[in-house]
Amino acid sequence: MSTTIQAIRGMNDILPETIHRWQQLEANLQDWLAAWGYREIRTPIVEQVSLFKRAIGEVTDIVEKEMYAFQDSLNGEFLALRPEGTAACVRAVIQHNLLYNGPQRLWYAGPMFRHERPQKGRYRQFHQFGVESLGYADPDMDAEHIVMTADLWQRLQLPGIQLEINSLGDSAARNRYRSRLIGWFEQHAELLDEDARRRLHSNPLRILDSKNPAMQAMIEAAPKLADDLDEQALAHFETVQKITASQGVQFRINPRLVRGLDYYNYTVFEWISDQLGAQSTVCAGGRYDALIEQIGGKPAPACGFAIGIERLLDILEASQQTCTPASPDVYLVHAGETASAMAWDIARQLRAAGLQVIRHCGGGSFKSQMKKADSSQARYACIMGDDEVAASTLTLKPLRSGEAQITLPLGDAIARLTQEETR
């Protein structure tokens, strides 16, 4: 006996009962991005493994342990499901020479894939809205990303979300800091857990993100990256702070905020929610001025951020923000051979008038059809029998109010329904 095939663990179905929440949020995000002057770009889900190794870093957790990578059986290429969106967006910008006509403000949305241990707010297939500004070197773009996300939280009436920022400086500063950090952790090797010891020489900055309680005091006392920043990095960061504060956005400087991807430099930021438990970051990003050249393009500055859609929906649900699913305008009930044949044409006319219509399918008595009309949550049942067809009329029965049903000429019935729909 065969077993039932189920979805892959950590890759979730989004069912019709909940999809309206996604659709409403996605529509809000698209309107918000349009208001800030960003244009959409779409890239493939599958990219070459070398893209992510070059962009993210070969010794990051994403590339080493979490990436879904495989060899194409046809041509032998090593491919991967995208674990994040920035590298793919930058690759597309380089390939199509989009910076030829000047800087670009772009956004994208879709599923990302990481082979992680599934838990609430962390899935193997997850969805992001990403924003990338390419060709902008000045700190006002870093600030724009912070201020525009603050604008989004206000639009969504999102509670309990706080901003943390930091500066990573340039690569020289990070290298100086890396050496000092390794020395510090080596002095306290007895406190390092297995994961920290593994990262000690490959990616020591990630140890700062450890949630191990036994290591917190030692990490808190570790050297601070700010001590290695040069004047240019400090000035850049100071300007970001001034603009952000001038726009009424509150923030906290977190010296342990380093982000998990190697391509970041200068400003990094995270929006943290107290509604998400362990997976508290709902939006994160920063500047990555070397990435375009690193992937193979002409040197150009850039910065961006990504929003986790599942986590954002969790916050909205936790704050008891309701989202009512869209209901059809009309459920078309038809009885009789002639009426059933005409129902196709009536449904077409109703849809052409801008109405959402469910035509009853599957036969059944008038009573059973009316039960289905009521359960559909439609505003009206439109009733057609052979008598209505002969008289070119349509009977309208309101399903969400106590009004009496009424029979009208077909044109008048459609006009009444459309007037109701626009109220």
C-alpha positions in Angstrom: 0.0 0.0 0.0 1.5 3.3 -1.1 2.0 6.1 1.5 0.5 9.6 1.0 2.8 12.0 -0.6 3.2 15.2 1.4 4.9 18.6 1.0 8.6 18.7 1.8 9.3 19.6 5.5 9.7 23.3 5.8 8.0 24.0 2.5 4.5 25.0 3.1 1.3 25.1 1.1 -0.6 28.4 1.2 -4.3 27.5 1.1 -7.3 29.4 -0.3 -8.5 30.1 3.2 -5.4 32.2 4.0 -4.1 33.4 0.6 -6.1 36.6 0.9 -3.8 37.7 3.7 -0.8 37.3 1.4 -2.5 39.0 -1.5 -3.5 42.0 0.6 0.0 42.4 2.1 1.7 42.0 -1.4 -0.6 44.6 -2.8 0.2 47.0 0.0 3.9 46.4 -0.5 3.7 47.0 -4.2 1.8 50.3 -3.7 4.4 51.3 -1.1 7.3 50.6 -3.4 5.7 52.5 -6.3 5.2 55.5 -4.0 9.0 55.5 -3.3 9.9 55.2 -7.0 11.1 51.6 -7.2 10.6 49.3 -10.2 10.1 45.6 -10.2 12.7 43.1 -11.6 12.2 39.3 -11.8 15.0 36.8 -11.8 15.1 32.9 -12.1 14.7 30.8 -9.0 17.8 28.7 -10.1 21.2 30.3 -10.5 24.8 29.0 -10.8 26.4 27.9 -7.6 29.4 30.1 -8.4 27.2 33.2 -8.2 26.4 32.6 -4.5 29.9 31.4 -3.6 31.4 34.6 -5.1 28.7 36.9 -3.6 27.9 35.5 -0.2 31.2 33.9 0.6 32.3 30.2 0.5 32.8 30.0 4.3 29.3 31.3 5.2 26.7 29.0 6.7 24.4 29.6 3.7 26.9 28.3 1.1 28.5 25.6 3.3 25.4 24.1 4.9 22.1 25.6 3.8 22.1 26.0 0.0 20.1 23.6 -2.1 22.7 22.8 -4.8 22.8 20.1 -7.5 24.5 19.2 -10.7 22.5 19.6 -13.9 22.3 16.1 -15.4 22.3 17.5 -19.0 25.3 19.8 -19.1 27.1 19.2 -15.8 26.6 22.7 -14.5 26.4 23.2 -10.7 23.2 25.0 -9.9 21.4 26.2 -6.8 17.9 27.3 -5.7 18.5 30.9 -4.8 19.0 31.3 -1.0 18.7 35.1 -1.2 17.8 37.7 -3.8 20.5 40.3 -3.9 23.1 38.2 -5.8 20.6 37.3 -8.5 19.4 40.9 -8.9 23.0 42.2 -9.2 23.8 39.4 -11.7 20.8 40.5 -13.8 21.8 44.2 -13.6 25.3 43.3 -14.8 24.2 40.9 -17.5 21.7 43.4 -19.0 23.9 46.5 -18.4 21.1 48.3 -16.5 23.5 50.8 -15.0 24.4 52.2 -18.4 21.5 54.7 -18.1 22.3 55.6 -14.5 21.5 54.3 -11.0 18.6 52.0 -10.5 16.0 51.6 -7.8 14.7 48.0 -8.0 12.5 45.6 -6.1 11.7 41.9 -6.4 9.6 39.3 -4.7 9.4 35.5 -4.5 10.5 32.3 -2.8 14.0 31.7 -1.4 15.4 28.4 -0.3 17.7 27.3 2.6 18.1 23.9 4.1 17.6 24.9 7.7 15.9 23.3 10.7 12.2 24.4 10.3 10.6 26.4 13.1 8.2 29.2 13.4 9.5 32.1 11.3 12.2 30.0 9.7 11.4 27.7 6.7 13.2 25.9 4.0 11.1 27.8 1.4 10.4 31.3 2.5 9.3 34.4 0.7 10.9 37.9 0.6 10.3 41.3 -0.9 13.8 42.7 -1.7 14.8 46.2 -2.5 18.1 47.1 -4.2 19.5 50.6 -5.0 22.5 50.3 -7.4 24.8 53.1 -8.4 24.2 55.2 -5.3 27.3 55.9 -3.1 26.1 58.6 -0.7 24.8 57.9 2.8 21.4 59.4 1.9 20.5 56.2 0.1 21.3 54.2 3.2 19.0 56.5 5.1 16.3 56.3 2.5 16.1 52.5 3.0 15.7 53.0 6.7 13.2 55.8 6.4 11.1 54.0 3.8 10.9 50.9 5.9 9.8 53.0 8.8 7.1 54.4 6.5 6.0 50.9 5.7 5.5 49.9 9.4 3.4 53.0 9.8 1.3 52.2 6.8 0.7 48.7 8.2 0.2 49.9 11.7 2.9 47.5 12.8 3.5 47.4 16.6 6.5 46.6 18.7 9.2 46.9 16.0 12.6 48.5 16.7 15.6 49.5 14.5 19.2 48.5 15.2 22.0 49.9 13.1 25.8 49.5 12.8 28.7 50.3 10.5 31.1 47.6 9.3 33.5 50.0 7.6 35.4 49.0 4.6 37.2 45.6 3.9 40.4 46.9 5.5 38.6 47.8 8.7 36.9 44.4 8.8 40.2 42.6 8.3 41.8 44.6 11.2 38.8 43.8 13.4 38.8 40.2 12.3 42.4 39.7 13.5 41.6 41.3 16.9 38.4 39.3 17.3 40.2 36.0 16.6 42.8 36.9 19.2 40.1 37.7 21.7 38.2 34.5 21.2 41.4 32.4 21.3 42.1 33.9 24.7 38.7 32.6 25.8 38.7 29.3 23.9 37.4 27.4 26.9 34.1 29.3 26.6 33.5 28.7 22.9 30.9 26.1 21.9 31.3 23.8 19.0 29.8 26.1 16.5 32.0 29.0 17.6 35.1 26.9 17.4 34.2 25.9 13.8 33.7 29.6 12.8 36.7 30.9 14.7 39.1 31.2 11.7 36.6 31.1 8.8 34.0 33.6 9.9 34.7 34.9 13.4 32.3 37.9 13.1 29.4 35.4 13.1 30.3 34.3 16.6 29.0 37.7 17.7 25.5 36.5 16.8 25.6 33.5 19.1 22.6 33.1 21.4 24.5 30.7 23.7 23.9 32.2 27.2 27.3 30.8 28.5 29.1 33.0 25.9 27.2 36.3 26.2 29.4 38.0 28.8 32.5 37.1 26.9 31.0 38.3 23.6 29.8 41.5 25.2 33.3 42.3 26.4 34.9 41.5 22.9 36.6 44.3 20.9 34.2 46.6 19.1 34.4 47.1 15.3 33.8 50.8 15.7 37.4 51.1 17.0 38.7 50.1 13.6 36.6 52.4 11.4 38.4 55.1 9.5 37.3 58.7 9.2 35.4 58.2 6.0 33.4 55.3 7.4 32.7 57.2 10.6 31.5 60.3 8.6 29.3 58.1 6.4 27.7 56.5 9.4 27.2 59.8 11.2 25.4 61.2 8.2 23.1 58.1 8.1 22.3 58.7 11.7 21.6 62.4 11.3 19.2 61.9 8.4 17.4 59.0 10.1 16.9 61.0 13.3 15.8 64.1 11.3 13.0 62.0 9.8 11.7 61.0 13.3 13.0 57.4 13.1 14.3 56.1 16.4 17.2 53.6 16.4 19.8 51.9 18.6 23.4 51.3 17.6 24.2 47.7 18.0 28.0 47.1 17.8 27.3 43.3 17.5 25.2 43.7 14.4 27.4 42.2 11.6 24.9 40.4 9.2 25.6 36.9 7.9 26.7 37.7 4.4 30.3 38.6 3.4 29.4 41.3 0.9 28.2 43.9 3.4 30.3 47.1 4.2 29.5 50.4 5.9 25.9 50.6 7.0 23.9 47.5 8.1 20.5 47.5 9.8 17.8 45.2 11.1 14.2 45.8 12.2 13.5 43.6 15.2 10.0 42.6 16.4 9.1 41.5 19.9 6.2 39.5 18.4 8.3 36.7 16.8 10.1 34.9 19.5 13.6 33.6 18.6 13.3 34.6 14.9 12.9 38.3 15.7 14.3 40.0 12.5 11.6 40.9 10.1 13.6 43.2 7.8 17.4 43.6 7.3 19.9 45.0 4.9 22.8 47.3 4.3 25.4 48.6 1.9 27.5 46.3 -0.4 29.7 48.5 -2.5 32.1 45.8 -3.7 29.5 43.2 -4.8 28.9 44.4 -8.3 32.7 44.2 -9.1 33.0 41.0 -7.2 30.4 39.3 -9.4 32.0 40.6 -12.6 30.7 44.1 -13.3 32.3 47.5 -13.4 32.8 48.9 -9.9 29.6 50.6 -8.6 28.2 51.2 -5.1 25.0 49.6 -4.0 22.8 48.9 -1.0 19.5 47.1 -0.2 17.4 45.2 2.2 14.9 42.3 2.3 11.6 41.8 4.2 10.5 38.3 5.3 6.9 37.9 4.3 6.0 35.0 6.6 7.4 36.9 9.6 5.6 40.1 8.6 2.3 38.1 8.4 3.0 36.6 11.8 3.4 40.0 13.3 0.2 41.3 11.7 -1.7 38.2 13.0 -0.2 38.5 16.5 -1.3 42.2 16.6 -4.9 40.9 15.7 -5.0 42.8 12.5 -7.8 41.2 10.5 -8.0 40.8 6.8 -11.3 39.9 5.3 -11.2 37.6 2.3 -12.7 38.9 -0.9 -16.2 37.5 -1.6 -17.9 37.1 -5.0 -20.6 39.6 -5.9 -22.9 37.0 -7.5 -23.7 33.3 -7.2 -25.7 32.4 -10.3 -28.5 29.9 -9.6 -30.1 28.3 -12.6 -32.9 25.7 -13.0 -34.3 24.3 -16.2 -32.6 23.3 -19.4 -33.0 26.6 -21.2 -31.9 28.6 -18.1 -28.8 26.4 -17.6 -27.7 27.0 -21.2 -28.3 30.7 -20.9 -26.4 30.9 -17.6 -23.1 30.8 -19.4 -24.0 34.0 -21.4 -25.5 35.8 -18.3 -22.3 35.0 -16.3 -20.2 36.4 -19.1 -22.3 39.6 -19.2 -22.0 40.0 -15.4 -18.2 39.6 -15.5 -17.9 42.0 -18.4 -19.7 44.5 -16.1 -16.8 44.1 -13.6 -18.6 41.7 -11.2 -17.1 38.6 -9.6 -19.4 35.7 -10.5 -19.7 32.0 -9.5 -21.9 30.1 -11.9 -23.4 27.1 -10.2 -22.1 23.9 -11.5 -23.1 20.3 -10.9 -26.9 20.5 -11.1 -29.1 20.0 -8.0 -32.4 21.3 -6.7 -33.2 25.0 -6.3 -32.9 24.6 -2.5 -29.5 22.9 -2.6 -28.2 25.6 -5.0 -29.4 28.4 -2.7 -27.5 26.7 0.2 -24.4 26.8 -1.9 -25.0 30.4 -2.8 -25.3 31.3 0.8 -22.1 29.4 1.8 -20.2 31.1 -1.0 -20.4 34.5 0.9 -21.7 36.2 -2.3 -23.6 39.4 -1.9 -26.4 38.3 -4.2 -27.9 35.1 -5.5 -29.0 35.7 -9.1 -31.8 33.3 -9.9 -32.6 32.1 -13.4 -35.4 29.8 -14.4 -37.0 29.2 -17.7 -39.6 31.9 -16.9 -36.8 34.5 -16.4 -35.2 33.5 -19.7 -38.6 33.8 -21.5 -39.1 37.3 -20.0 -35.4 38.4 -20.3 -35.4 39.1 -16.5 -33.1 38.2 -13.6 -34.2 37.7 -10.0 -31.8 39.2 -7.4 -31.9 37.9 -3.8 -29.7 39.8 -1.3 -27.8 37.2 0.8 -26.1 39.6 3.3 -29.1 41.8 4.2 -32.8 41.4 5.0 -34.0 43.0 1.8 -36.6 41.3 -0.3 -35.7 39.7 -3.6 -36.6 41.6 -6.7 -37.1 40.6 -10.4 -35.8 43.1 -12.9 -35.1 43.3 -16.7 -31.7 41.9 -17.4 -30.1 45.2 -18.1 -31.6 46.9 -15.0 -30.4 43.9 -12.9 -26.8 44.3 -14.1 -26.9 48.0 -13.5 -28.2 47.5 -10.0 -25.5 45.0 -9.2 -22.7 47.2 -10.5 -24.1 50.2 -8.5 -24.1 48.1 -5.4 -20.5 46.9 -6.1 -19.2 50.4 -6.3 -20.7 51.6 -3.0 
